[in-house]
Amino acid sequence: MENKHKILFSRGKLYFDGTLIAGEGVTPEKDVLFEFAVKGEIVRNQIEIPKKDPSILEINVVDEVKSKDVGPGQGR
């Protein structure tokens, strides 16, 4: 007999077998840790990851601007 469970993280909420266990709306806030063992052979896609050149500085930037619609005569 095989035990199967579903873990879903969607829109800031974490579900385990269809039950909300963490995320927005769950009080008190908590950390969630899953530990599991895998039996049998794990097969992974054979994708070659290119090696990074250490002489090149890599910078990731996220640029967000919060905007707000303001009607005439309402100021800022």
C-alpha positions in Angstrom: 0.0 0.0 0.0 1.4 3.4 -1.0 0.9 6.6 1.0 0.7 9.6 -1.2 0.3 13.2 0.0 0.0 16.5 -1.7 1.9 19.7 -0.7 0.7 22.8 -2.5 2.0 26.4 -2.1 -0.4 28.8 -3.8 -0.9 32.5 -3.5 0.9 32.8 -0.2 -0.8 29.8 1.4 0.5 26.3 2.1 -1.8 23.3 1.9 -1.2 19.7 3.0 -3.6 17.2 1.5 -6.1 20.0 0.9 -5.9 21.5 4.4 -4.5 25.0 4.9 -1.6 24.7 7.3 0.4 27.9 6.9 0.5 31.3 5.2 -1.9 34.2 4.9 -4.8 34.0 7.3 -3.3 31.3 9.6 -2.8 32.4 13.2 -0.5 32.1 15.0 2.2 32.4 12.3 4.5 29.4 12.2 7.4 27.9 10.4 6.8 24.7 8.4 9.4 22.0 7.9 8.9 18.8 5.8 11.2 15.9 6.3 10.8 12.8 4.1 12.8 9.8 2.9 12.8 8.7 -0.7 12.9 5.0 -1.5 14.2 3.8 -4.8 16.2 5.6 -7.4 15.8 9.3 -8.0 15.8 10.2 -11.7 16.6 13.8 -12.6 16.7 15.5 -15.9 20.1 15.5 -17.4 20.5 19.3 -17.8 24.0 20.7 -18.0 24.4 23.8 -16.0 27.0 26.2 -17.4 29.8 27.1 -15.1 30.0 30.7 -14.0 33.0 32.8 -14.9 34.4 34.1 -11.5 35.9 37.1 -13.3 32.4 38.4 -14.1 30.4 40.2 -11.4 26.8 39.2 -11.6 24.2 41.5 -10.1 20.4 40.8 -9.9 18.2 43.9 -9.5 14.5 44.1 -8.8 13.1 47.5 -9.7 9.6 48.2 -8.4 7.7 51.5 -8.3 4.6 51.8 -6.3 2.1 53.9 -8.1 -1.2 55.4 -7.1 -4.0 56.9 -9.3 -5.0 60.3 -8.0 -8.0 62.1 -9.3 -8.0 65.8 -10.2 -7.8 68.1 -7.2 -6.9 65.3 -4.7 -3.2 66.2 -4.5 -0.6 63.6 -3.8 
